[in-house]
């Protein structure tokens, strides 16, 4: 009798583990809830990509709704969302601020030179500390920040046309009222 129970314990553990992974695989990783939603965006001061002697801080945009897009030249998924960001930026709906994350400025400059620059400006987060303050899981990530400097939405992964049309643009319109 003891021998039978001994074999059932690993089997039960294995079945539980399979069930746990099966549930996890059914979830959309872009829907990870962020504890930063409805909290003030982290303040920082970073050099600008195109003008390293100048700095950018979120305080510069107080009173405006804006987007913060975390990207890097080494990010494959950033190329996927890039045409959508270029199209978005042409409409000048809100400032689109780039945060070049853990990237060499020379590589970033080459990247925007090759693919186009949708950003109002890009801040350089060379060591990734600002990304940590924003809870960056991985690039790309995009944040909608309201007039008071509060994060209202976080897009994990590439911005898609569907996410832009169905979530981001309606939220921006509401926040601009």
C-alpha positions in Angstrom: 0.0 0.0 0.0 2.8 2.5 0.8 4.5 1.7 -2.4 1.4 2.6 -4.4 1.0 6.0 -2.7 4.7 6.8 -3.3 4.1 6.5 -7.1 1.0 8.6 -7.0 2.6 11.7 -5.5 4.9 12.4 -8.5 2.0 11.7 -10.9 -0.2 14.1 -9.1 2.5 16.7 -9.1 3.1 16.2 -12.8 -0.6 16.5 -13.6 -0.8 19.7 -11.6 2.2 21.2 -13.4 0.7 20.4 -16.8 -2.6 22.0 -15.8 -0.7 25.1 -14.6 1.2 25.5 -17.8 -1.9 24.8 -19.9 -3.7 27.7 -18.3 -0.7 30.0 -18.6 -0.3 29.3 -22.3 -3.9 30.4 -22.9 -3.2 33.9 -21.6 -2.1 36.9 -23.8 1.3 38.1 -22.5 0.4 41.6 -23.6 -2.4 41.7 -21.0 0.0 41.6 -18.0 -1.5 44.1 -15.6 0.8 46.9 -14.7 0.9 48.2 -11.1 1.8 51.6 -12.6 -1.5 52.3 -14.2 -3.2 55.3 -12.6 0.1 56.3 -10.8 2.4 59.1 -11.6 4.9 58.4 -14.3 8.5 58.2 -12.9 10.4 61.5 -13.3 13.8 61.5 -15.0 16.1 63.7 -16.8 18.0 62.1 -19.8 20.0 63.4 -22.7 18.3 63.6 -26.0 19.5 61.4 -28.9 19.8 64.0 -31.5 21.1 66.8 -29.2 23.0 65.1 -26.3 23.7 68.5 -24.7 19.9 68.9 -24.2 17.9 66.9 -21.8 14.3 65.7 -21.6 12.1 65.2 -18.5 8.5 64.2 -18.3 7.9 67.5 -16.5 8.6 69.2 -19.9 5.2 67.8 -21.0 3.0 68.6 -18.0 -0.4 69.8 -19.2 -0.2 67.6 -22.4 -1.3 64.0 -23.1 1.7 62.2 -24.6 3.0 58.7 -25.5 6.3 57.2 -24.3 7.5 54.5 -26.6 10.4 52.3 -25.3 12.5 51.0 -28.2 16.0 49.9 -29.1 17.9 49.4 -32.4 18.6 45.7 -31.4 14.8 45.1 -30.9 13.3 43.0 -33.7 9.7 43.7 -32.6 10.4 47.4 -32.7 10.7 47.1 -36.5 7.3 45.5 -36.6 5.6 48.5 -34.9 7.7 51.2 -36.6 5.6 51.8 -39.7 2.6 52.3 -37.5 4.4 54.8 -35.3 5.6 56.7 -38.4 2.0 56.9 -39.7 0.8 58.0 -36.2 3.4 60.7 -35.9 2.4 62.3 -39.2 -1.0 63.2 -37.7 0.6 65.1 -34.7 -2.2 63.8 -32.4 0.1 64.0 -29.3 3.8 64.1 -28.7 5.5 60.8 -29.3 8.6 60.5 -27.1 11.0 57.7 -27.7 13.0 56.1 -24.9 16.0 54.4 -26.5 16.5 51.6 -24.0 20.0 50.0 -23.2 21.3 51.0 -26.6 24.3 52.8 -28.0 23.3 56.2 -29.3 25.3 55.7 -32.5 23.3 52.5 -33.2 20.0 54.3 -32.4 20.9 57.2 -34.7 21.7 54.8 -37.5 18.4 53.0 -36.9 16.2 56.0 -37.1 18.3 57.2 -40.1 17.5 54.0 -41.9 13.9 53.4 -40.9 12.6 56.9 -40.2 12.2 58.9 -37.0 8.6 59.1 -35.8 9.6 60.7 -32.5 9.1 64.2 -31.3 12.3 63.6 -29.5 14.1 60.5 -28.2 15.7 60.3 -24.7 18.7 57.9 -24.2 18.4 55.4 -21.3 21.8 54.0 -21.7 21.9 52.0 -18.5 18.2 51.1 -18.4 17.4 52.7 -15.0 14.5 54.7 -16.4 13.1 51.5 -18.0 13.2 49.8 -14.6 11.3 52.7 -13.0 8.6 52.3 -15.7 8.4 48.5 -15.2 9.7 47.7 -18.7 9.4 43.9 -19.2 11.0 44.1 -22.7 10.9 46.4 -25.7 8.9 47.6 -27.3 6.4 49.0 -24.7 4.3 52.1 -25.0 2.7 54.2 -22.3 -0.1 56.8 -22.5 0.5 59.6 -20.0 -2.1 62.1 -19.2 -1.9 65.9 -18.6 -1.1 65.4 -15.0 1.7 63.0 -15.7 -0.2 59.9 -14.7 0.2 56.6 -16.7 -3.2 55.6 -18.0 -2.3 52.7 -20.3 0.6 50.4 -21.0 1.0 48.5 -24.3 3.3 45.5 -23.9 4.8 44.5 -27.2 4.5 46.2 -30.5 1.8 48.8 -31.1 -0.6 47.3 -33.7 -3.0 49.2 -35.9 -5.8 47.5 -34.0 -4.5 48.6 -30.6 -4.0 52.1 -31.9 -7.5 52.4 -33.3 -9.4 50.5 -30.6 -7.6 51.5 -27.4 -4.9 54.1 -27.7 -6.6 56.7 -29.9 -9.9 56.6 -28.1 -8.1 56.9 -24.7 -6.1 59.9 -26.0 -9.3 61.6 -27.2 -10.8 61.1 -23.8 -7.8 62.4 -22.0 -7.5 65.5 -24.1 -11.0 66.7 -23.1 
